[in-house]
Amino acid sequence: MTTYSFTKGIWKQTVEPFLIPTGCDFMTDEDLQKRVIKENDGIYYYETDPNDENGGLLKKRVAEK
């Protein structure tokens, strides 16, 4: 998954691509939308924790370019 922003007529990638392991299970658009959020002064995304057997999520801040 990755996220783009459309600003001043140009598409710009805002989040570097990251994997969402689904085990071939369906993921709704709503669930995908919840993976990237704008909060206070930054943009964050939730990435699957590879060390969590239950598929827990890690909240990571998008690095500014």
C-alpha positions in Angstrom: 0.0 0.0 0.0 1.1 3.6 -0.6 -0.7 6.9 -0.4 -0.7 9.9 -2.7 -1.7 13.5 -2.3 -3.1 15.7 -5.1 -1.8 19.2 -4.6 -1.6 22.0 -7.2 -2.6 19.6 -10.0 0.2 17.1 -9.2 0.1 13.7 -7.6 2.8 13.3 -5.0 3.5 10.1 -3.0 3.2 10.9 0.7 3.8 7.4 2.2 6.4 5.0 1.1 5.0 1.6 0.0 4.4 -0.9 2.8 3.0 -4.4 2.9 -0.4 -5.4 4.3 -0.4 -9.2 4.8 -3.9 -10.4 4.4 -3.6 -14.1 4.0 -5.8 -13.7 0.9 -8.6 -12.4 3.1 -10.7 -9.5 1.7 -9.9 -6.1 3.1 -12.6 -3.4 2.8 -11.8 0.1 1.5 -12.8 1.4 4.9 -10.2 -0.8 6.6 -7.6 0.5 4.1 -8.5 4.1 4.8 -7.9 3.5 8.5 -4.3 2.6 7.8 -3.2 6.2 7.0 -4.3 9.1 9.2 -3.6 12.8 9.6 -3.2 13.6 13.3 -2.2 16.9 14.8 0.9 18.0 13.0 1.7 14.9 11.0 0.7 12.0 8.9 0.9 8.4 10.3 0.4 5.0 9.0 -0.2 1.6 10.6 2.1 -1.2 9.5 1.7 -4.8 10.5 4.2 -5.8 13.3 6.2 -8.7 11.9 7.0 -9.8 15.5 3.3 -10.1 16.6 1.7 -13.4 15.9 -1.7 -11.8 16.2 -1.1 -9.3 13.5 -0.8 -6.2 15.7 -0.1 -2.9 14.2 2.8 -0.4 14.6 2.0 3.3 14.3 4.7 5.1 12.2 5.1 8.7 11.3 5.7 9.6 7.7 9.1 11.1 7.2 9.0 14.6 5.7 10.7 15.0 2.4 
